[in-house]
Every structure is written in structure tokens, then in C-alpha cells.
Amino acid sequence: MAGPSLPAEGGCRCGKLRFRVTAPPILTAACHCTGCQRMSGGAFSTTAMFPADGFEVIQGAPVLGGLKGPELHHQHCPDCLSWVFTTFGPERPIVNVRAVMLDDPSWFVPFVESWTSEKFAWAETGAVHGFEEFPLPEQRPALMAEFAERAKG
């Protein structure tokens, strides 16, 4: 399970919002919840989770869209309105990048799939782990450790 060549860049559909990642992903996932289905226009959304200190916006300024709350910020391009990444506030210093927004997402394979209780019967990701909702917070360290171990090859 390889990660991207670093540094890696990506951006929205129109190219006005660009970002760079300089740290390897700490987890990859597909989310089947109806919210992600509606925001992505597909059967699921793709996520490559990066540490916040390994992520930077290098062009443009994102705007909030989708669900908004004190701990959930879906970041979109202000021009084409593509959903590019999600942040969670200072207590969760991670950035969930929509994997398809990377310039080269060919390495991406979901390790975890969430909200399988809402997935389409035909939507298969091949993820190693599946959860009817989100993994519980106490399950996440073991998932990240297993992901890191598999990434070593």
C-alpha cells in the first residue's frame, strides 16, 4: 500500500484552488454516507487523511460548503465549488483531502470504508476494514498503526 510521491500537489476542477502535501497519509478511506454521496455526486467520497502540518493551500482561498459546524469544515473552491478537503478544528490537526483532487491519485486505495449501512449494494471499494458508521475514536489509533505498517510494504 504505497502513498503519493512527496511533495504532492492537487487542486479543484478549475485549477484556481491548489494545495500541496508534504507528509505521507495517515489513513485512506471511502465514506458511503448519504451526505458524502450527495456532495461528491457518486456512490462514496474518497479521503486521504494527512497531518495538518503536512498540508498547505498554495493558491486561492477555500470557502466553506456542505455541512458546517464548530468541528467540521468542508472546504470548496469558490469558483467551481469542487469539494477539495475537510478540516476539523485545532483538536483534530488533520486534513481529509478528497483523493480524486490530487494531481496523481493513482496510488490511492481505501483502507477503511465507513457508513456501509448506507452504501449502494453494488458499490465495492476493496477496503480492508468496513464500519456501519464511523470507526470509534478508540479504534482509530490501531487502524492508523496498521495502515502505517502496510505502507512500509
TORBAKE-249074 format. One record per residue (C-alpha): x, y, z; residue in one letter. Coordinates in nm, 4 decimals. Example, Ala and Ser with C-alpha at 12.3 -4.5 7.8 and 13.67 -1.06 7.14 Angstrom:
! TORBAKE-249074
1.2300	-0.4500	0.7800	A
1.3670	-0.1060	0.7140	S
//
This chain:
! TORBAKE-249074
0.0000	0.0000	0.0000	M
0.2091	0.2901	-0.1281	A
0.1449	0.6583	-0.0787	G
0.1996	0.9539	-0.3065	P
0.5420	1.0754	-0.4141	S
0.6092	1.3720	-0.1885	L
0.5664	1.6543	-0.2133	P
0.2383	1.6016	-0.3961	A
0.0013	1.8637	-0.5275	E
-0.3600	1.8805	-0.6253	G
-0.6456	2.1163	-0.6826	G
-1.0049	2.1719	-0.7738	C
-1.1634	2.1109	-1.1123	R
-1.0998	2.4611	-1.2458	C
-0.7489	2.4879	-1.1007	G
-0.7991	2.8107	-0.9052	K
-0.7604	2.6369	-0.5665	L
-0.4346	2.4410	-0.5292	R
-0.2744	2.2566	-0.2376	F
0.0427	2.0684	-0.1509	R
0.1005	1.7749	0.0842	V
0.4469	1.7125	0.2263	T
0.3749	1.4278	0.4696	A
0.2567	1.0744	0.3961	P
-0.1106	0.9915	0.4513	P
-0.2045	0.8525	0.7914	I
-0.5157	0.6739	0.6624	L
-0.7192	0.6358	0.3432	T
-1.0923	0.5814	0.3302	A
-1.4151	0.5793	0.1352	A
-1.7296	0.7116	0.3001	C
-2.0673	0.5773	0.1870	H
-2.2882	0.8128	0.3926	C
-2.5680	0.9830	0.2033	T
-2.4104	1.3223	0.2773	G
-2.0881	1.2233	0.1002	C
-2.2864	1.0660	-0.1814	Q
-2.4705	1.3925	-0.2383	R
-2.1627	1.6147	-0.2034	M
-1.9475	1.4014	-0.4322	S
-2.2205	1.3104	-0.6810	G
-2.1098	0.9480	-0.6551	G
-2.1601	0.6318	-0.4558	A
-1.8981	0.7394	-0.1970	F
-1.6352	1.0038	-0.1280	S
-1.2634	0.9297	-0.1190	T
-1.0373	1.0519	0.1594	T
-0.6643	1.0621	0.2086	A
-0.6025	1.1799	0.5639	M
-0.2880	1.3910	0.6138	F
-0.1436	1.5587	0.9233	P
-0.2365	1.9276	0.9149	A
0.1280	2.0333	0.9363	D
0.1913	1.8407	0.6127	G
-0.0789	2.0247	0.4166	F
-0.0938	2.3758	0.2740	E
-0.3094	2.5725	0.0347	V
-0.0695	2.7176	-0.2227	I
-0.3139	2.9040	-0.4470	Q
-0.6559	3.0543	-0.3905	G
-0.8653	3.0613	-0.0758	A
-1.1233	2.7919	0.0026	P
-1.4764	2.8649	0.1167	V
-1.6944	2.6605	0.3481	L
-1.9688	2.4487	0.1954	G
-2.1659	2.1365	0.2732	G
-2.2066	2.0732	0.6423	L
-2.0720	2.3477	0.8642	K
-2.0078	2.3239	1.2329	G
-1.7562	2.4049	1.5011	P
-1.5584	2.0865	1.4305	E
-1.6372	2.0156	1.0644	L
-1.5346	2.2388	0.7761	H
-1.5867	2.1159	0.4197	H
-1.3592	2.3339	0.2065	Q
-1.4591	2.4145	-0.1520	H
-1.3206	2.6140	-0.4413	C
-1.5065	2.9484	-0.4524	P
-1.5172	2.9395	-0.8334	D
-1.6052	2.5849	-0.9445	C
-1.7396	2.4803	-0.5996	L
-1.5497	2.1497	-0.6030	S
-1.5275	1.9862	-0.2599	W
-1.1497	1.9705	-0.2143	V
-1.0757	1.8936	0.1523	F
-1.2166	1.8873	0.5045	T
-1.0713	2.0243	0.8270	T
-1.1832	1.9578	1.1827	F
-1.0506	2.2298	1.4117	G
-0.7453	2.2548	1.6364	P
-0.8245	1.9488	1.8488	E
-0.8024	1.7241	1.5382	R
-0.4981	1.8503	1.3428	P
-0.5705	1.6518	1.0273	I
-0.6883	1.7354	0.6776	V
-0.9043	1.4958	0.4791	N
-0.8176	1.5528	0.1152	V
-1.0579	1.4209	-0.1466	R
-0.8162	1.1773	-0.3072	A
-0.9505	1.2479	-0.6562	V
-0.8335	1.6095	-0.6159	M
-0.4673	1.5037	-0.6104	L
-0.2873	1.5539	-0.9415	D
-0.1850	1.1874	-0.9251	D
-0.4339	0.9793	-0.7255	P
-0.3211	0.6538	-0.8881	S
-0.1687	0.5300	-0.5596	W
-0.4965	0.5726	-0.3682	F
-0.6692	0.2627	-0.2320	V
-0.9231	0.2927	0.0505	P
-0.8025	0.1136	0.3644	F
-1.1237	0.1826	0.5578	V
-1.4790	0.2291	0.4403	E
-1.7334	0.3970	0.6649	S
-2.1097	0.4172	0.6708	W
-2.1502	0.0842	0.4960	T
-2.5030	0.0876	0.6406	S
-2.5883	0.3500	0.3746	E
-2.3885	0.2166	0.0803	K
-2.5281	0.1095	-0.2524	F
-2.5285	-0.2701	-0.2834	A
-2.3115	-0.2518	-0.5980	W
-2.0519	-0.0076	-0.4538	A
-1.7424	-0.2112	-0.3718	E
-1.4132	-0.0489	-0.2706	T
-1.1961	-0.3405	-0.1650	G
-1.1219	-0.1671	0.1676	A
-0.9564	-0.3828	0.4323	V
-1.1896	-0.2624	0.7095	H
-1.5582	-0.1688	0.6940	G
-1.7728	0.0069	0.9523	F
-2.1502	0.0521	0.9564	E
-2.0871	0.4096	1.0736	E
-1.7529	0.5782	1.1524	F
-1.4830	0.3866	1.3381	P
-1.4996	0.4704	1.7070	L
-1.2327	0.7150	1.8301	P
-1.0682	0.4382	2.0325	E
-1.0384	0.2238	1.7145	Q
-0.8577	0.4893	1.5107	R
-0.5041	0.4554	1.6578	P
-0.4934	0.0820	1.5767	A
-0.6252	0.1479	1.2241	L
-0.3610	0.4171	1.1657	M
-0.0871	0.1908	1.3021	A
-0.1956	-0.0952	1.0745	E
-0.2142	0.1422	0.7768	F
0.1388	0.2699	0.8509	A
0.2710	-0.0834	0.8825	E
0.1193	-0.1864	0.5485	R
0.2540	0.1303	0.3857	A
0.6079	0.0182	0.4731	K
0.5483	-0.2699	0.2338	G
//
